[in-house]
Amino acid sequence: MKIVSIEDTQELNLPHENWIPAVSRQNFTDGQIGEINQFDLLRAALRQRPDVIIVGETRGKEAYTLFQAMATGHGGFSSIHADSVEATLTRLASSPMDIPKTLIANTLDLITLQLKLRVKDKSVRRIIQISEIAGLDEKTGEIKTHEIFKWDPNTDTHSYSGNSIVLDKIKERYGESDEEINYELSKRKLALEWMVKNNIRDYKEVSQNIKEFYADPERFSERKRLSV
């Protein structure tokens, strides 16, 4: 898998062999001679036929190109500053990004909302909501969303709504049954719980364990003594 990341200031450090990091360059002279912005880097990245494109922060015209890339089969990740799922969709559809709502509804799968807040007198970051894109409302023309995970501030835990549009798409695309999907999810859940229990938090260790799992899930489960 080839991954290309695009950032203004390099912050990502992916423990992945086939990873190409790209960083924009500012112009320090009159005019725009020598400047390389995220839009330029994204267009260049598409020529490298990446499997996944990561844009550190989306805030300008590069957003439209990223969505076009996702619409043609490339995986895409990015971050954006907004205080809610609705505000995120509004920013994407407004200037200077100007992404058509139809393209957003047909291309984007998930929005994850993370906030910095205080829990038990500690400053922490929490994912407070994960919502799926549920298409375009034919009557209003607005993008529909479906919340699948929500954070409870009273218990500091997450609750699951019980159904997922993305999982339904996966079942349809690969001909998987509910039992097969749930079995695969259970294996991944056990692997993550094992890492939490064994205090595996360093990103390199986490990445290595995830690689081992995907290379051979059965062997990974056997070595870690996990059973579904």
C-alpha positions in Angstrom: 0.0 0.0 0.0 1.4 3.4 -1.0 0.6 6.3 1.3 1.2 10.0 0.4 0.9 12.6 3.2 0.7 16.4 2.5 1.3 19.0 5.3 2.3 22.6 5.7 4.6 21.6 8.6 5.6 17.9 8.9 4.1 16.4 12.0 3.2 12.9 10.8 5.7 10.1 11.2 4.2 7.0 9.8 6.0 3.6 10.5 5.2 2.5 7.0 7.7 1.4 4.3 5.9 2.8 1.3 5.1 6.3 2.6 5.9 9.5 0.8 5.8 12.6 2.9 5.3 15.9 1.1 5.6 19.4 2.8 4.5 22.7 1.3 7.0 25.5 0.8 6.3 29.2 1.4 7.5 32.0 -0.9 9.8 34.5 0.7 10.2 36.8 -2.3 7.8 39.1 -4.2 5.3 37.2 -6.3 4.7 33.5 -6.0 8.0 32.2 -7.5 9.2 29.1 -5.7 6.0 28.6 -3.7 4.6 25.1 -3.5 1.3 24.9 -1.7 -0.9 21.9 -0.7 -2.9 22.1 -3.9 0.3 21.7 -6.0 1.4 18.8 -3.8 -1.9 17.1 -4.0 -2.0 17.3 -7.8 1.5 15.8 -7.9 0.6 13.1 -5.5 -2.2 11.9 -7.8 0.4 11.1 -10.5 2.1 8.7 -8.1 -1.0 6.5 -7.9 -1.3 6.3 -4.1 -3.7 4.0 -2.4 -4.2 6.5 0.5 -3.8 10.3 0.6 -3.5 12.1 3.9 -3.9 15.9 4.0 -2.7 17.3 7.3 -5.3 20.1 7.4 -7.9 20.9 4.7 -8.7 24.6 4.4 -8.6 25.7 0.8 -9.0 24.7 -2.9 -7.0 21.5 -2.3 -10.2 20.1 -0.6 -12.0 19.8 -4.0 -9.1 17.9 -5.5 -8.9 15.6 -2.5 -12.6 14.8 -2.8 -12.2 14.2 -6.6 -9.4 11.8 -5.7 -11.6 9.9 -3.2 -14.4 9.8 -5.8 -12.1 7.9 -8.2 -11.1 5.3 -5.7 -8.3 6.7 -3.6 -8.6 6.5 0.2 -8.5 9.9 1.8 -8.0 11.3 5.3 -7.8 14.9 6.5 -8.5 17.2 9.4 -10.5 20.4 9.5 -11.2 22.9 12.3 -14.9 22.9 13.2 -16.9 22.5 16.5 -19.5 20.1 15.2 -20.4 17.7 12.4 -22.8 20.2 11.0 -20.2 22.9 11.0 -17.7 20.6 9.3 -20.1 20.0 6.4 -20.9 23.8 6.2 -17.2 24.6 5.9 -16.6 22.0 3.2 -19.5 23.3 1.1 -18.6 27.0 1.6 -15.8 29.2 0.2 -12.9 28.8 -0.2 -13.4 25.0 -0.4 -16.7 25.1 -2.4 -17.2 21.3 -2.6 -20.6 20.4 -4.1 -22.9 18.8 -1.5 -23.5 16.0 -4.0 -19.8 15.1 -4.1 -19.6 15.2 -0.3 -22.6 13.0 0.1 -21.4 10.4 -2.4 -17.7 10.4 -1.4 -17.3 11.0 2.4 -17.9 8.1 4.7 -17.2 9.3 8.2 -16.6 12.4 10.3 -14.9 12.1 13.6 -15.3 15.0 16.1 -12.5 15.4 18.6 -12.4 18.1 21.3 -10.0 19.2 24.0 -11.8 19.3 27.4 -11.4 18.6 31.1 -12.3 15.3 32.6 -11.7 14.8 36.4 -9.6 18.0 36.5 -7.4 16.8 33.7 -7.0 18.4 30.3 -7.7 15.6 27.8 -8.7 15.0 24.2 -11.8 12.9 23.5 -13.5 11.7 20.4 -17.0 12.9 21.3 -18.9 11.8 18.2 -18.5 9.7 15.1 -21.1 10.2 12.4 -21.6 8.6 9.0 -22.7 10.4 5.8 -26.2 9.1 4.9 -26.6 10.7 1.5 -28.4 13.8 0.3 -31.9 14.7 1.3 -33.9 15.0 -1.9 -36.4 17.5 -0.5 -34.0 19.9 1.3 -30.8 19.3 -0.6 -28.9 19.0 2.7 -26.5 16.3 3.6 -27.9 13.7 6.0 -25.8 12.2 8.8 -26.1 9.2 11.0 -24.5 9.2 14.5 -22.9 5.8 15.3 -20.8 6.6 18.4 -21.3 9.2 21.1 -19.2 10.0 24.1 -20.9 10.2 27.5 -19.2 12.8 29.7 -20.7 11.4 32.9 -19.1 7.9 32.5 -16.3 8.9 30.1 -17.3 6.0 27.8 -18.7 5.7 24.3 -22.0 4.2 23.2 -22.8 2.6 19.9 -26.1 3.3 18.0 -26.3 -0.4 16.9 -26.3 0.0 13.2 -23.8 1.4 10.6 -24.2 2.5 7.0 -20.6 1.8 6.3 -20.8 -1.8 7.5 -23.9 -2.3 5.4 -21.9 -1.1 2.3 -19.1 -3.5 3.2 -21.6 -6.4 3.5 -23.1 -5.6 0.2 -19.8 -5.1 -1.6 -18.1 -8.3 -0.4 -21.2 -10.5 0.1 -20.6 -10.8 3.8 -23.3 -11.9 6.3 -24.0 -10.2 9.6 -22.3 -13.1 11.4 -19.2 -12.8 9.3 -19.0 -9.1 9.9 -19.5 -9.4 13.6 -16.8 -12.2 13.8 -14.3 -9.9 12.0 -15.2 -7.0 14.3 -14.8 -9.3 17.4 -11.3 -10.3 16.3 -10.3 -6.6 15.9 -11.8 -5.7 19.3 -9.9 -8.4 21.1 -6.7 -7.3 19.5 -7.2 -3.7 20.6 -8.3 -4.7 24.1 -5.1 -6.9 24.3 -3.0 -3.8 23.5 -4.8 -1.7 26.1 -4.4 -4.4 28.7 -0.7 -4.7 28.0 -0.2 -0.9 28.0 1.0 -0.9 24.4 0.7 2.8 23.6 3.9 3.7 21.7 2.8 4.4 18.1 5.5 2.1 16.7 4.5 -0.8 18.9 0.8 -0.2 18.0 1.6 -0.1 14.3 3.7 -3.3 14.5 0.9 -5.2 16.3 -1.6 -4.0 13.8 0.6 -5.1 10.9 1.0 -8.5 12.5 -2.7 -8.8 12.9 -3.5 -8.0 9.3 -0.7 -10.2 8.0 -2.2 -13.3 9.8 -5.1 -12.7 12.2 -5.4 -16.3 13.2 -1.7 -16.6 14.1 -1.8 -13.2 15.9 -4.7 -14.4 18.0 -3.0 -17.7 18.8 0.3 -16.0 19.8 -1.6 -13.5 22.1 -3.9 -16.3 23.3 -7.0 -14.5 22.1 -10.3 -16.3 21.3 -13.5 -15.0 19.8 
